[in-house]
């Protein structure tokens, strides 16, 4: 009997299902990887937006307001 068949008999209905990160937490390892991927992407988008806002405030804003200085 092969290892696959032994594992299938030992796990029964849990065979082929994703494993949980922690037994008491209903989040699978695949869902955890997806969360890391999305949060990493979101962080880079946030960094890009922060840089764009900084450029706008630092350079573009004063360029439009130079004639209003008393």
Predicted model as a PDB file, atoms N, CA, C, CB and O in Angstrom, pLDDT in the B-factor column:
MODEL        1                                                                  
ATOM      1  N   UNK A   1       0.859  -1.170   0.000  1.00 58.00           N  
ATOM      2  CA  UNK A   1       0.000   0.000   0.000  1.00 58.00           C  
ATOM      3  C   UNK A   1       0.903   1.229   0.000  1.00 58.00           C  
ATOM      4  CB  UNK A   1      -0.976   0.000   1.231  1.00 58.00           C  
ATOM      5  O   UNK A   1       1.883   1.291   0.741  1.00 58.00           O  
ATOM      6  N   UNK A   2       0.561   2.208  -0.839  1.00 79.00           N  
ATOM      7  CA  UNK A   2       1.369   3.412  -0.951  1.00 79.00           C  
ATOM      8  C   UNK A   2       1.070   4.426   0.146  1.00 79.00           C  
ATOM      9  CB  UNK A   2       1.153   4.045  -2.295  1.00 79.00           C  
ATOM     10  O   UNK A   2       0.068   4.337   0.855  1.00 79.00           O  
ATOM     11  N   UNK A   3       1.965   5.380   0.257  1.00 81.00           N  
ATOM     12  CA  UNK A   3       1.825   6.433   1.271  1.00 81.00           C  
ATOM     13  C   UNK A   3       0.547   7.230   1.065  1.00 81.00           C  
ATOM     14  CB  UNK A   3       3.035   7.374   1.239  1.00 81.00           C  
ATOM     15  O   UNK A   3      -0.105   7.618   2.034  1.00 81.00           O  
ATOM     16  N   UNK A   4       0.187   7.472  -0.173  1.00 78.00           N  
ATOM     17  CA  UNK A   4      -1.019   8.234  -0.469  1.00 78.00           C  
ATOM     18  C   UNK A   4      -2.276   7.524   0.056  1.00 78.00           C  
ATOM     19  CB  UNK A   4      -1.135   8.464  -1.978  1.00 78.00           C  
ATOM     20  O   UNK A   4      -3.158   8.156   0.637  1.00 78.00           O  
ATOM     21  N   UNK A   5      -2.341   6.245  -0.148  1.00 81.00           N  
ATOM     22  CA  UNK A   5      -3.505   5.485   0.319  1.00 81.00           C  
ATOM     23  C   UNK A   5      -3.560   5.445   1.841  1.00 81.00           C  
ATOM     24  CB  UNK A   5      -3.474   4.058  -0.241  1.00 81.00           C  
ATOM     25  O   UNK A   5      -4.637   5.550   2.427  1.00 81.00           O  
ATOM     26  N   UNK A   6      -2.393   5.291   2.488  1.00 82.00           N  
ATOM     27  CA  UNK A   6      -2.361   5.303   3.954  1.00 82.00           C  
ATOM     28  C   UNK A   6      -2.839   6.657   4.492  1.00 82.00           C  
ATOM     29  CB  UNK A   6      -0.930   4.996   4.467  1.00 82.00           C  
ATOM     30  O   UNK A   6      -3.617   6.717   5.445  1.00 82.00           O  
ATOM     31  N   UNK A   7      -2.364   7.737   3.867  1.00 77.00           N  
ATOM     32  CA  UNK A   7      -2.761   9.075   4.303  1.00 77.00           C  
ATOM     33  C   UNK A   7      -4.267   9.266   4.087  1.00 77.00           C  
ATOM     34  CB  UNK A   7      -1.956  10.163   3.537  1.00 77.00           C  
ATOM     35  O   UNK A   7      -4.948   9.847   4.932  1.00 77.00           O  
ATOM     36  N   UNK A   8      -4.778   8.780   2.965  1.00 75.00           N  
ATOM     37  CA  UNK A   8      -6.204   8.906   2.666  1.00 75.00           C  
ATOM     38  C   UNK A   8      -7.044   8.151   3.700  1.00 75.00           C  
ATOM     39  CB  UNK A   8      -6.505   8.381   1.248  1.00 75.00           C  
ATOM     40  O   UNK A   8      -8.080   8.648   4.140  1.00 75.00           O  
ATOM     41  N   UNK A   9      -6.607   6.975   4.078  1.00 79.00           N  
ATOM     42  CA  UNK A   9      -7.337   6.192   5.084  1.00 79.00           C  
ATOM     43  C   UNK A   9      -7.244   6.832   6.460  1.00 79.00           C  
ATOM     44  CB  UNK A   9      -6.800   4.762   5.142  1.00 79.00           C  
ATOM     45  O   UNK A   9      -8.200   6.768   7.233  1.00 79.00           O  
ATOM     46  N   UNK A  10      -6.125   7.441   6.778  1.00 77.00           N  
ATOM     47  CA  UNK A  10      -5.944   8.052   8.096  1.00 77.00           C  
ATOM     48  C   UNK A  10      -6.753   9.344   8.226  1.00 77.00           C  
ATOM     49  CB  UNK A  10      -4.457   8.336   8.350  1.00 77.00           C  
ATOM     50  O   UNK A  10      -7.322   9.623   9.281  1.00 77.00           O  
ATOM     51  N   UNK A  11      -6.799  10.128   7.149  1.00 74.00           N  
ATOM     52  CA  UNK A  11      -7.486  11.423   7.221  1.00 74.00           C  
ATOM     53  C   UNK A  11      -8.980  11.334   6.918  1.00 74.00           C  
ATOM     54  CB  UNK A  11      -6.842  12.390   6.262  1.00 74.00           C  
ATOM     55  O   UNK A  11      -9.754  12.203   7.320  1.00 74.00           O  
ATOM     56  N   UNK A  12      -9.376  10.290   6.214  1.00 73.00           N  
ATOM     57  CA  UNK A  12     -10.779  10.055   5.831  1.00 73.00           C  
ATOM     58  C   UNK A  12     -11.390  11.275   5.139  1.00 73.00           C  
ATOM     59  CB  UNK A  12     -11.612   9.691   7.069  1.00 73.00           C  
ATOM     60  O   UNK A  12     -10.946  11.620   4.044  1.00 73.00           O  
ATOM     61  N   UNK A  13     -12.385  11.943   5.724  1.00 73.00           N  
ATOM     62  CA  UNK A  13     -13.081  13.040   5.039  1.00 73.00           C  
ATOM     63  C   UNK A  13     -12.246  14.321   4.945  1.00 73.00           C  
ATOM     64  CB  UNK A  13     -14.379  13.341   5.753  1.00 73.00           C  
ATOM     65  O   UNK A  13     -12.581  15.219   4.173  1.00 73.00           O  
ATOM     66  N   UNK A  14     -11.180  14.411   5.713  1.00 72.00           N  
ATOM     67  CA  UNK A  14     -10.322  15.603   5.655  1.00 72.00           C  
ATOM     68  C   UNK A  14      -9.275  15.502   4.543  1.00 72.00           C  
ATOM     69  CB  UNK A  14      -9.626  15.815   7.001  1.00 72.00           C  
ATOM     70  O   UNK A  14      -8.537  16.458   4.309  1.00 72.00           O  
ATOM     71  N   UNK A  15      -9.200  14.365   3.860  1.00 71.00           N  
ATOM     72  CA  UNK A  15      -8.206  14.156   2.820  1.00 71.00           C  
ATOM     73  C   UNK A  15      -8.461  15.103   1.644  1.00 71.00           C  
ATOM     74  CB  UNK A  15      -8.222  12.689   2.347  1.00 71.00           C  
ATOM     75  O   UNK A  15      -9.578  15.180   1.133  1.00 71.00           O  
ATOM     76  N   UNK A  16      -7.433  15.813   1.225  1.00 68.00           N  
ATOM     77  CA  UNK A  16      -7.536  16.713   0.080  1.00 68.00           C  
ATOM     78  C   UNK A  16      -7.970  18.117   0.437  1.00 68.00           C  
ATOM     79  CB  UNK A  16      -8.484  16.155  -0.908  1.00 68.00           C  
ATOM     80  O   UNK A  16      -7.962  18.994  -0.426  1.00 68.00           O  
ATOM     81  N   UNK A  17      -8.348  18.361   1.678  1.00 72.00           N  
ATOM     82  CA  UNK A  17      -8.764  19.698   2.097  1.00 72.00           C  
ATOM     83  C   UNK A  17      -7.543  20.477   2.564  1.00 72.00           C  
ATOM     84  CB  UNK A  17      -9.835  19.625   3.222  1.00 72.00           C  
ATOM     85  O   UNK A  17      -6.554  19.904   3.020  1.00 72.00           O  
ATOM     86  N   UNK A  18      -7.637  21.801   2.439  1.00 75.00           N  
ATOM     87  CA  UNK A  18      -6.544  22.647   2.904  1.00 75.00           C  
ATOM     88  C   UNK A  18      -6.423  22.583   4.416  1.00 75.00           C  
ATOM     89  CB  UNK A  18      -6.751  24.094   2.451  1.00 75.00           C  
ATOM     90  O   UNK A  18      -7.422  22.488   5.128  1.00 75.00           O  
ATOM     91  N   UNK A  19      -5.205  22.635   4.889  1.00 80.00           N  
ATOM     92  CA  UNK A  19      -4.952  22.607   6.329  1.00 80.00           C  
ATOM     93  C   UNK A  19      -5.152  23.997   6.920  1.00 80.00           C  
ATOM     94  CB  UNK A  19      -3.525  22.096   6.626  1.00 80.00           C  
ATOM     95  O   UNK A  19      -4.905  25.004   6.256  1.00 80.00           O  
ATOM     96  N   UNK A  20      -5.597  24.045   8.162  1.00 79.00           N  
ATOM     97  CA  UNK A  20      -5.780  25.314   8.849  1.00 79.00           C  
ATOM     98  C   UNK A  20      -4.446  25.804   9.403  1.00 79.00           C  
ATOM     99  CB  UNK A  20      -6.818  25.176   9.979  1.00 79.00           C  
ATOM    100  O   UNK A  20      -3.557  25.011   9.715  1.00 79.00           O  
ATOM    101  N   UNK A  21      -4.323  27.130   9.519  1.00 80.00           N  
ATOM    102  CA  UNK A  21      -3.119  27.711  10.101  1.00 80.00           C  
ATOM    103  C   UNK A  21      -3.019  27.285  11.567  1.00 80.00           C  
ATOM    104  CB  UNK A  21      -3.130  29.267   9.972  1.00 80.00           C  
ATOM    105  O   UNK A  21      -1.976  26.803  12.009  1.00 80.00           O  
ATOM    106  N   UNK A  22      -4.090  27.463  12.303  1.00 83.00           N  
ATOM    107  CA  UNK A  22      -4.198  27.005  13.684  1.00 83.00           C  
ATOM    108  C   UNK A  22      -5.467  26.163  13.793  1.00 83.00           C  
ATOM    109  CB  UNK A  22      -4.222  28.214  14.696  1.00 83.00           C  
ATOM    110  O   UNK A  22      -6.452  26.457  13.115  1.00 83.00           O  
ATOM    111  N   UNK A  23      -5.467  25.145  14.612  1.00 82.00           N  
ATOM    112  CA  UNK A  23      -6.642  24.268  14.686  1.00 82.00           C  
ATOM    113  C   UNK A  23      -7.923  24.998  15.100  1.00 82.00           C  
ATOM    114  CB  UNK A  23      -6.374  23.147  15.658  1.00 82.00           C  
ATOM    115  O   UNK A  23      -9.006  24.631  14.644  1.00 82.00           O  
ATOM    116  N   UNK A  24      -7.824  26.016  15.947  1.00 84.00           N  
ATOM    117  CA  UNK A  24      -9.002  26.715  16.444  1.00 84.00           C  
ATOM    118  C   UNK A  24      -9.360  27.941  15.603  1.00 84.00           C  
ATOM    119  CB  UNK A  24      -8.779  27.132  17.876  1.00 84.00           C  
ATOM    120  O   UNK A  24     -10.350  28.612  15.893  1.00 84.00           O  
ATOM    121  N   UNK A  25      -8.571  28.246  14.562  1.00 84.00           N  
ATOM    122  CA  UNK A  25      -8.811  29.411  13.711  1.00 84.00           C  
ATOM    123  C   UNK A  25      -9.250  28.928  12.331  1.00 84.00           C  
ATOM    124  CB  UNK A  25      -7.534  30.309  13.609  1.00 84.00           C  
ATOM    125  O   UNK A  25      -8.483  28.244  11.652  1.00 84.00           O  
ATOM    126  N   UNK A  26     -10.466  29.268  11.902  1.00 86.00           N  
ATOM    127  CA  UNK A  26     -10.970  28.721  10.628  1.00 86.00           C  
ATOM    128  C   UNK A  26     -10.414  29.445   9.392  1.00 86.00           C  
ATOM    129  CB  UNK A  26     -12.491  28.794  10.609  1.00 86.00           C  
ATOM    130  O   UNK A  26     -11.176  29.872   8.525  1.00 86.00           O  
ATOM    131  N   UNK A  27      -9.093  29.580   9.319  1.00 88.00           N  
ATOM    132  CA  UNK A  27      -8.453  30.199   8.163  1.00 88.00           C  
ATOM    133  C   UNK A  27      -7.439  29.202   7.616  1.00 88.00           C  
ATOM    134  CB  UNK A  27      -7.768  31.568   8.539  1.00 88.00           C  
ATOM    135  O   UNK A  27      -6.560  28.733   8.340  1.00 88.00           O  
ATOM    136  N   UNK A  28      -7.570  28.887   6.343  1.00 88.00           N  
ATOM    137  CA  UNK A  28      -6.653  27.922   5.744  1.00 88.00           C  
ATOM    138  C   UNK A  28      -5.339  28.594   5.361  1.00 88.00           C  
ATOM    139  CB  UNK A  28      -7.293  27.263   4.512  1.00 88.00           C  
ATOM    140  O   UNK A  28      -5.239  29.821   5.325  1.00 88.00           O  
ATOM    141  N   UNK A  29      -4.361  27.791   5.082  1.00 88.00           N  
ATOM    142  CA  UNK A  29      -3.052  28.316   4.692  1.00 88.00           C  
ATOM    143  C   UNK A  29      -3.156  29.077   3.375  1.00 88.00           C  
ATOM    144  CB  UNK A  29      -2.022  27.176   4.570  1.00 88.00           C  
ATOM    145  O   UNK A  29      -2.479  30.088   3.184  1.00 88.00           O  
ATOM    146  N   UNK A  30      -3.989  28.601   2.480  1.00 90.00           N  
ATOM    147  CA  UNK A  30      -4.170  29.272   1.188  1.00 90.00           C  
ATOM    148  C   UNK A  30      -4.794  30.660   1.388  1.00 90.00           C  
ATOM    149  CB  UNK A  30      -5.059  28.412   0.249  1.00 90.00           C  
ATOM    150  O   UNK A  30      -4.389  31.619   0.731  1.00 90.00           O  
ATOM    151  N   UNK A  31      -5.769  30.771   2.285  1.00 91.00           N  
ATOM    152  CA  UNK A  31      -6.378  32.064   2.584  1.00 91.00           C  
ATOM    153  C   UNK A  31      -5.367  33.002   3.228  1.00 91.00           C  
ATOM    154  CB  UNK A  31      -7.593  31.886   3.501  1.00 91.00           C  
ATOM    155  O   UNK A  31      -5.380  34.204   2.965  1.00 91.00           O  
ATOM    156  N   UNK A  32      -4.489  32.460   4.071  1.00 90.00           N  
ATOM    157  CA  UNK A  32      -3.444  33.265   4.694  1.00 90.00           C  
ATOM    158  C   UNK A  32      -2.479  33.815   3.658  1.00 90.00           C  
ATOM    159  CB  UNK A  32      -2.686  32.445   5.726  1.00 90.00           C  
ATOM    160  O   UNK A  32      -2.068  34.972   3.742  1.00 90.00           O  
ATOM    161  N   UNK A  33      -2.115  32.995   2.686  1.00 92.00           N  
ATOM    162  CA  UNK A  33      -1.221  33.448   1.617  1.00 92.00           C  
ATOM    163  C   UNK A  33      -1.892  34.537   0.778  1.00 92.00           C  
ATOM    164  CB  UNK A  33      -0.808  32.261   0.719  1.00 92.00           C  
ATOM    165  O   UNK A  33      -1.244  35.506   0.383  1.00 92.00           O  
ATOM    166  N   UNK A  34      -3.180  34.378   0.508  1.00 95.00           N  
ATOM    167  CA  UNK A  34      -3.902  35.393  -0.258  1.00 95.00           C  
ATOM    168  C   UNK A  34      -3.962  36.711   0.512  1.00 95.00           C  
ATOM    169  CB  UNK A  34      -5.324  34.907  -0.589  1.00 95.00           C  
ATOM    170  O   UNK A  34      -3.831  37.780  -0.085  1.00 95.00           O  
ATOM    171  N   UNK A  35      -4.158  36.649   1.823  1.00 94.00           N  
ATOM    172  CA  UNK A  35      -4.195  37.855   2.636  1.00 94.00           C  
ATOM    173  C   UNK A  35      -2.855  38.582   2.593  1.00 94.00           C  
ATOM    174  CB  UNK A  35      -4.565  37.515   4.078  1.00 94.00           C  
ATOM    175  O   UNK A  35      -2.815  39.807   2.481  1.00 94.00           O  
ATOM    176  N   UNK A  36      -1.767  37.835   2.680  1.00 96.00           N  
ATOM    177  CA  UNK A  36      -0.437  38.445   2.625  1.00 96.00           C  
ATOM    178  C   UNK A  36      -0.230  39.101   1.259  1.00 96.00           C  
ATOM    179  CB  UNK A  36       0.670  37.386   2.897  1.00 96.00           C  
ATOM    180  O   UNK A  36       0.312  40.203   1.176  1.00 96.00           O  
ATOM    181  N   UNK A  37      -0.655  38.434   0.201  1.00 97.00           N  
ATOM    182  CA  UNK A  37      -0.505  38.982  -1.148  1.00 97.00           C  
ATOM    183  C   UNK A  37      -1.282  40.295  -1.290  1.00 97.00           C  
ATOM    184  CB  UNK A  37      -0.988  37.961  -2.201  1.00 97.00           C  
ATOM    185  O   UNK A  37      -0.746  41.285  -1.788  1.00 97.00           O  
ATOM    186  N   UNK A  38      -2.531  40.300  -0.855  1.00 97.00           N  
ATOM    187  CA  UNK A  38      -3.375  41.499  -0.965  1.00 97.00           C  
ATOM    188  C   UNK A  38      -2.859  42.632  -0.081  1.00 97.00           C  
ATOM    189  CB  UNK A  38      -4.823  41.167  -0.590  1.00 97.00           C  
ATOM    190  O   UNK A  38      -2.849  43.788  -0.503  1.00 97.00           O  
ATOM    191  N   UNK A  39      -2.436  42.316   1.128  1.00 98.00           N  
ATOM    192  CA  UNK A  39      -1.964  43.370   2.021  1.00 98.00           C  
ATOM    193  C   UNK A  39      -0.644  43.956   1.520  1.00 98.00           C  
ATOM    194  CB  UNK A  39      -1.798  42.828   3.449  1.00 98.00           C  
ATOM    195  O   UNK A  39      -0.404  45.153   1.673  1.00 98.00           O  
ATOM    196  N   UNK A  40       0.203  43.134   0.932  1.00 98.00           N  
ATOM    197  CA  UNK A  40       1.454  43.621   0.360  1.00 98.00           C  
ATOM    198  C   UNK A  40       1.163  44.556  -0.815  1.00 98.00           C  
ATOM    199  CB  UNK A  40       2.343  42.437  -0.095  1.00 98.00           C  
ATOM    200  O   UNK A  40       1.775  45.617  -0.938  1.00 98.00           O  
ATOM    201  N   UNK A  41       0.245  44.163  -1.657  1.00 98.00           N  
ATOM    202  CA  UNK A  41      -0.150  44.993  -2.791  1.00 98.00           C  
ATOM    203  C   UNK A  41      -0.757  46.305  -2.307  1.00 98.00           C  
ATOM    204  CB  UNK A  41      -1.147  44.243  -3.689  1.00 98.00           C  
ATOM    205  O   UNK A  41      -0.451  47.368  -2.847  1.00 98.00           O  
ATOM    206  N   UNK A  42      -1.608  46.237  -1.302  1.00 98.00           N  
ATOM    207  CA  UNK A  42      -2.228  47.436  -0.746  1.00 98.00           C  
ATOM    208  C   UNK A  42      -1.213  48.380  -0.126  1.00 98.00           C  
ATOM    209  CB  UNK A  42      -3.256  47.054   0.284  1.00 98.00           C  
ATOM    210  O   UNK A  42      -1.347  49.600  -0.221  1.00 98.00           O  
ATOM    211  N   UNK A  43      -0.200  47.811   0.508  1.00 98.00           N  
ATOM    212  CA  UNK A  43       0.845  48.642   1.100  1.00 98.00           C  
ATOM    213  C   UNK A  43       1.597  49.408   0.019  1.00 98.00           C  
ATOM    214  CB  UNK A  43       1.819  47.783   1.920  1.00 98.00           C  
ATOM    215  O   UNK A  43       1.871  50.596   0.187  1.00 98.00           O  
ATOM    216  N   UNK A  44       1.933  48.759  -1.073  1.00 98.00           N  
ATOM    217  CA  UNK A  44       2.650  49.443  -2.151  1.00 98.00           C  
ATOM    218  C   UNK A  44       1.786  50.507  -2.818  1.00 98.00           C  
ATOM    219  CB  UNK A  44       3.122  48.435  -3.193  1.00 98.00           C  
ATOM    220  O   UNK A  44       2.290  51.560  -3.210  1.00 98.00           O  
ATOM    221  N   UNK A  45       0.503  50.244  -2.947  1.00 98.00           N  
ATOM    222  CA  UNK A  45      -0.407  51.255  -3.492  1.00 98.00           C  
ATOM    223  C   UNK A  45      -0.459  52.457  -2.553  1.00 98.00           C  
ATOM    224  CB  UNK A  45      -1.832  50.665  -3.702  1.00 98.00           C  
ATOM    225  O   UNK A  45      -0.436  53.600  -3.008  1.00 98.00           O  
ATOM    226  N   UNK A  46      -0.527  52.208  -1.252  1.00 98.00           N  
ATOM    227  CA  UNK A  46      -0.533  53.282  -0.266  1.00 98.00           C  
ATOM    228  C   UNK A  46       0.747  54.103  -0.311  1.00 98.00           C  
ATOM    229  CB  UNK A  46      -0.730  52.713   1.122  1.00 98.00           C  
ATOM    230  O   UNK A  46       0.703  55.328  -0.202  1.00 98.00           O  
ATOM    231  N   UNK A  47       1.889  53.439  -0.470  1.00 98.00           N  
ATOM    232  CA  UNK A  47       3.165  54.150  -0.571  1.00 98.00           C  
ATOM    233  C   UNK A  47       3.173  55.037  -1.816  1.00 98.00           C  
ATOM    234  CB  UNK A  47       4.350  53.150  -0.612  1.00 98.00           C  
ATOM    235  O   UNK A  47       3.645  56.172  -1.768  1.00 98.00           O  
ATOM    236  N   UNK A  48       2.657  54.526  -2.914  1.00 98.00           N  
ATOM    237  CA  UNK A  48       2.586  55.311  -4.144  1.00 98.00           C  
ATOM    238  C   UNK A  48       1.687  56.524  -3.993  1.00 98.00           C  
ATOM    239  CB  UNK A  48       2.092  54.451  -5.285  1.00 98.00           C  
ATOM    240  O   UNK A  48       2.034  57.615  -4.446  1.00 98.00           O  
ATOM    241  N   UNK A  49       0.535  56.344  -3.358  1.00 98.00           N  
ATOM    242  CA  UNK A  49      -0.382  57.477  -3.135  1.00 98.00           C  
ATOM    243  C   UNK A  49       0.231  58.505  -2.195  1.00 98.00           C  
ATOM    244  CB  UNK A  49      -1.720  56.983  -2.562  1.00 98.00           C  
ATOM    245  O   UNK A  49       0.071  59.708  -2.404  1.00 98.00           O  
ATOM    246  N   UNK A  50       0.922  58.050  -1.174  1.00 98.00           N  
ATOM    247  CA  UNK A  50       1.596  58.961  -0.255  1.00 98.00           C  
ATOM    248  C   UNK A  50       2.658  59.779  -0.988  1.00 98.00           C  
ATOM    249  CB  UNK A  50       2.233  58.180   0.907  1.00 98.00           C  
ATOM    250  O   UNK A  50       2.769  60.987  -0.776  1.00 98.00           O  
ATOM    251  N   UNK A  51       3.430  59.130  -1.843  1.00 97.00           N  
ATOM    252  CA  UNK A  51       4.461  59.839  -2.610  1.00 97.00           C  
ATOM    253  C   UNK A  51       3.819  60.854  -3.558  1.00 97.00           C  
ATOM    254  CB  UNK A  51       5.332  58.837  -3.409  1.00 97.00           C  
ATOM    255  O   UNK A  51       4.327  61.966  -3.703  1.00 97.00           O  
ATOM    256  N   UNK A  52       2.713  60.489  -4.203  1.00 95.00           N  
ATOM    257  CA  UNK A  52       2.025  61.407  -5.109  1.00 95.00           C  
ATOM    258  C   UNK A  52       1.472  62.619  -4.346  1.00 95.00           C  
ATOM    259  CB  UNK A  52       0.884  60.676  -5.846  1.00 95.00           C  
ATOM    260  O   UNK A  52       1.566  63.747  -4.829  1.00 95.00           O  
ATOM    261  N   UNK A  53       0.910  62.397  -3.182  1.00 94.00           N  
ATOM    262  CA  UNK A  53       0.408  63.506  -2.364  1.00 94.00           C  
ATOM    263  C   UNK A  53       1.552  64.410  -1.918  1.00 94.00           C  
ATOM    264  CB  UNK A  53      -0.353  62.970  -1.136  1.00 94.00           C  
ATOM    265  O   UNK A  53       1.409  65.633  -1.913  1.00 94.00           O  
ATOM    266  N   UNK A  54       2.673  63.824  -1.549  1.00 93.00           N  
ATOM    267  CA  UNK A  54       3.821  64.614  -1.115  1.00 93.00           C  
ATOM    268  C   UNK A  54       4.339  65.484  -2.250  1.00 93.00           C  
ATOM    269  CB  UNK A  54       4.936  63.701  -0.599  1.00 93.00           C  
ATOM    270  O   UNK A  54       4.639  66.658  -2.035  1.00 93.00           O  
ATOM    271  N   UNK A  55       4.449  64.936  -3.445  1.00 92.00           N  
ATOM    272  CA  UNK A  55       4.901  65.711  -4.606  1.00 92.00           C  
ATOM    273  C   UNK A  55       3.934  66.843  -4.885  1.00 92.00           C  
ATOM    274  CB  UNK A  55       5.041  64.812  -5.851  1.00 92.00           C  
ATOM    275  O   UNK A  55       4.356  67.961  -5.181  1.00 92.00           O  
ATOM    276  N   UNK A  56       2.635  66.567  -4.793  1.00 90.00           N  
ATOM    277  CA  UNK A  56       1.627  67.596  -5.039  1.00 90.00           C  
ATOM    278  C   UNK A  56       1.750  68.729  -4.029  1.00 90.00           C  
ATOM    279  CB  UNK A  56       0.220  66.992  -4.985  1.00 90.00           C  
ATOM    280  O   UNK A  56       1.767  69.897  -4.418  1.00 90.00           O  
ATOM    281  N   UNK A  57       1.834  68.415  -2.767  1.00 88.00           N  
ATOM    282  CA  UNK A  57       1.895  69.438  -1.731  1.00 88.00           C  
ATOM    283  C   UNK A  57       3.229  70.177  -1.779  1.00 88.00           C  
ATOM    284  CB  UNK A  57       1.682  68.813  -0.348  1.00 88.00           C  
ATOM    285  O   UNK A  57       3.268  71.396  -1.608  1.00 88.00           O  
ATOM    286  N   UNK A  58       4.309  69.458  -2.006  1.00 89.00           N  
ATOM    287  CA  UNK A  58       5.654  70.055  -1.937  1.00 89.00           C  
ATOM    288  C   UNK A  58       5.992  70.901  -3.153  1.00 89.00           C  
ATOM    289  CB  UNK A  58       6.693  68.970  -1.787  1.00 89.00           C  
ATOM    290  O   UNK A  58       6.579  71.972  -3.002  1.00 89.00           O  
ATOM    291  N   UNK A  59       5.642  70.458  -4.348  1.00 87.00           N  
ATOM    292  CA  UNK A  59       6.077  71.141  -5.561  1.00 87.00           C  
ATOM    293  C   UNK A  59       4.943  71.807  -6.341  1.00 87.00           C  
ATOM    294  CB  UNK A  59       6.778  70.171  -6.448  1.00 87.00           C  
ATOM    295  O   UNK A  59       5.058  72.973  -6.718  1.00 87.00           O  
ATOM    296  N   UNK A  60       3.871  71.095  -6.584  1.00 83.00           N  
ATOM    297  CA  UNK A  60       2.800  71.629  -7.427  1.00 83.00           C  
ATOM    298  C   UNK A  60       2.003  72.692  -6.687  1.00 83.00           C  
ATOM    299  CB  UNK A  60       1.869  70.504  -7.891  1.00 83.00           C  
ATOM    300  O   UNK A  60       1.654  73.716  -7.274  1.00 83.00           O  
ATOM    301  N   UNK A  61       1.707  72.470  -5.403  1.00 81.00           N  
ATOM    302  CA  UNK A  61       0.947  73.449  -4.626  1.00 81.00           C  
ATOM    303  C   UNK A  61       1.609  74.817  -4.578  1.00 81.00           C  
ATOM    304  CB  UNK A  61       0.749  72.944  -3.226  1.00 81.00           C  
ATOM    305  O   UNK A  61       0.959  75.807  -4.913  1.00 81.00           O  
ATOM    306  N   UNK A  62       2.861  74.918  -4.181  1.00 81.00           N  
ATOM    307  CA  UNK A  62       3.535  76.223  -4.166  1.00 81.00           C  
ATOM    308  C   UNK A  62       3.658  76.855  -5.555  1.00 81.00           C  
ATOM    309  CB  UNK A  62       4.913  76.075  -3.563  1.00 81.00           C  
ATOM    310  O   UNK A  62       3.652  78.082  -5.662  1.00 81.00           O  
ATOM    311  N   UNK A  63       3.766  76.071  -6.600  1.00 79.00           N  
ATOM    312  CA  UNK A  63       3.867  76.620  -7.953  1.00 79.00           C  
ATOM    313  C   UNK A  63       2.583  77.351  -8.337  1.00 79.00           C  
ATOM    314  CB  UNK A  63       4.165  75.501  -8.968  1.00 79.00           C  
ATOM    315  O   UNK A  63       2.645  78.339  -9.070  1.00 79.00           O  
ATOM    316  N   UNK A  64       1.434  76.902  -7.870  1.00 78.00           N  
ATOM    317  CA  UNK A  64       0.175  77.578  -8.179  1.00 78.00           C  
ATOM    318  C   UNK A  64      -0.101  78.751  -7.249  1.00 78.00           C  
ATOM    319  CB  UNK A  64      -0.969  76.596  -8.106  1.00 78.00           C  
ATOM    320  O   UNK A  64      -0.955  79.588  -7.543  1.00 78.00           O  
ATOM    321  N   UNK A  65       0.605  78.819  -6.142  1.00 73.00           N  
ATOM    322  CA  UNK A  65       0.321  79.869  -5.185  1.00 73.00           C  
ATOM    323  C   UNK A  65       1.393  80.933  -5.073  1.00 73.00           C  
ATOM    324  CB  UNK A  65       0.105  79.274  -3.871  1.00 73.00           C  
ATOM    325  O   UNK A  65       1.371  81.719  -4.125  1.00 73.00           O  
ATOM    326  N   UNK A  66       2.330  80.988  -6.005  1.00 64.00           N  
ATOM    327  CA  UNK A  66       3.446  81.928  -5.896  1.00 64.00           C  
ATOM    328  C   UNK A  66       3.035  83.376  -6.028  1.00 64.00           C  
ATOM    329  CB  UNK A  66       4.468  81.620  -6.928  1.00 64.00           C  
ATOM    330  O   UNK A  66       3.684  84.244  -5.444  1.00 64.00           O  
ATOM    331  N   UNK A  67       1.965  83.679  -6.785  1.00 61.00           N  
ATOM    332  CA  UNK A  67       1.563  85.075  -6.990  1.00 61.00           C  
ATOM    333  C   UNK A  67       0.750  85.638  -5.834  1.00 61.00           C  
ATOM    334  CB  UNK A  67       0.765  85.197  -8.261  1.00 61.00           C  
ATOM    335  O   UNK A  67       0.498  86.842  -5.789  1.00 61.00           O  
ATOM    336  N   UNK A  68       0.328  84.776  -4.881  1.00 59.00           N  
ATOM    337  CA  UNK A  68      -0.489  85.254  -3.777  1.00 59.00           C  
ATOM    338  C   UNK A  68       0.344  85.607  -2.549  1.00 59.00           C  
ATOM    339  CB  UNK A  68      -1.517  84.214  -3.413  1.00 59.00           C  
ATOM    340  O   UNK A  68      -0.224  85.983  -1.523  1.00 59.00           O  
ATOM    341  N   UNK A  69       1.658  85.500  -2.617  1.00 55.00           N  
ATOM    342  CA  UNK A  69       2.512  85.817  -1.486  1.00 55.00           C  
ATOM    343  C   UNK A  69       2.597  87.335  -1.360  1.00 55.00           C  
ATOM    344  CB  UNK A  69       3.927  85.184  -1.652  1.00 55.00           C  
ATOM    345  O   UNK A  69       2.875  88.024  -2.342  1.00 55.00           O  
ATOM    346  N   UNK A  70       2.361  87.859  -0.160  1.00 53.00           N  
ATOM    347  CA  UNK A  70       2.384  89.307   0.037  1.00 53.00           C  
ATOM    348  C   UNK A  70       3.749  89.787   0.436  1.00 53.00           C  
ATOM    349  CB  UNK A  70       1.378  89.719   1.079  1.00 53.00           C  
ATOM    350  O   UNK A  70       3.946  90.984   0.643  1.00 53.00           O  
TER     351      UNK A  70                                                      
ENDMDL                                                                          
END                                                                             
